Amino acid sequence: DRAASTPGAAKTVWRPTKRSYVRPTDAQPAFQVGDHVITRNHQPSGHTRLPAYVRCRRGAITRVHPAMVFPDDHAHDRGENPQYLYTVRFDAAELWGEHAQPNTSFHVDLFESYLGPES
């Protein structure tokens, strides 16, 4: 904002949008708190919110969030495709092996299509 960068001008403050990305769905969540999951080897040619360092890793569901707009599809104008979002806990050793700090874990919010049941 040019006005905000002009000396003596009022500073503008960024605020998140009040628009929600939560969407209704008739589907039930595929996973529940405590379920053990493995992330898929999801490597699309375009946008994805699945970080590379958690692909093909084992974790456990710690929270089930409402269904939300799936950004991988929405970013490519393929519609909203609402999916449940899950908080998944990974042991640090699962992600970083012997270089991980002992007795630590890492939580990542991941969409349902990124996950499969641990076999």
C-alpha positions, 0 to 999 in steps of 0.5 A: 500500500503506497499510502502506508509507505509514505512517511507520516501516513497511517499504517495499514494492518493486515487482517485475515479474511473473515471468509471461511474455507469450511464446507459441508459434506455428507461424507464421514471422516475416514479417520478418527483420533488415534488412528495410525496412518501413512502419507501417500507419495503424492507428487502432482505436477502442480500445487500441493499442500503435502510437504515432501518431508512427510511423504511415505511417513507413518503418523497418528491422527491427533485431531479431526477438523471439519471438511474444507476447500481442498487447495490442490484442486482449487488452485487449478480451478477444478472446484472446491472438492471439500475434504476433511483436514487432520492434524497428524503427529509424526515422531521426529525420528520418523521424519529425520532418522538418527538426526532427530532430537530424541523424544520429540514429535512434529504435527502437520495438518493434512487433507484426507486424500494425502492419507491412507491407513497404516497396514 
